[in-house]
Amino acid sequence: MDFIMADVLSGELVPVLLGISPEVSETAHRMYRQYGVVSHVFCDKIPLAMRLSLCMKFHVIRRTTDQRLLIQALNDFAEQLGNADVILYLIPCTEEYAGMVWRECEALESRFVIADKAEMYRVWFGEEMPVPKRKEEPI
């Protein structure tokens, strides 16, 4: 396998996570344990507790910037990989980023496989989205 950038191998899955939340950390660690891949996290800051993680590479895009800059950064990231045989798997890890991705899916879906809501929950928590239990009505 050929090296693309410093830590992406040709022929592999490349998780691209958006946001900073407990789901980012859990998802990145799960992807590393199951597939041995480093997740690329696009966020507005790097929490101190996550800075030393070996399974995440951070790309900081300040929150004060326009969402178009984040879209451009994602497209630039995909462009850097060029024609490499990789699957860029885009996983928004907060509801805010999920809404942004679904609004901008036309600009992203040509380069990324985008997780839908059920897939987001499966990837975040390692299971299907919890279905609320119905309360039994009194007779």
Order of alpha helices (4+ residues) and beta strands (2+ residues): beta-beta-beta-alpha-beta-beta-alpha-beta-alpha-alpha-beta-alpha
